[in-house]
């Protein structure tokens, strides 16, 4: 993993997580309001597992969820990035590149999630060369659904996840590179 890598937007800096980021990550993952779509705030062990999954993703794929910082003061406000996620085969074959995001509650409704998600969408098209990106969102998560719509995505399917003994209907949003005004790199 390149430790000097970063993705910049006008207000945000996204970078790979490190073990030193665990306290900042815990602020997000242990807030019940932020984690309502997961039906529970994470324990210390779940935060450690989440962080390790991101580090493993960087090593295996070169991408994952990244820490999001405000460019003005360097404060960590959330996470956003691209991960590989399974969906039912009638929606798409194999794991799909998903743009996912979680932000501290104090930074909701300020456009940060949409700004970060758009940058990650464009990164997936330009750097990873994928033809489409997805967001898989619990049907009750109106704020995240609005971010997906602002990211140019449309619903292309739905399925139910079973998590912590709860059936959670999810909507699958997708945008293709050409719909976003971007085309993946051509093979030469």
Secondary structure, DSSP 8 states (H G I E B T S, - for coil): --TT-EEE-SSEEEE---GGGHHHHHHHHT-TTTTGGGTS---HHHHHHHHHHHHHHHHHHS--EEEEEETTT--EEEEEEEEEE---TTT-SS-EEEEEEEE-GGGTTSSHHHHHHHHHHHHHHHTS--SEEEEEEETT-HHHHHHHHHTT-EEEEEEEEEETTEEEEEEEEEEETTTTT-------
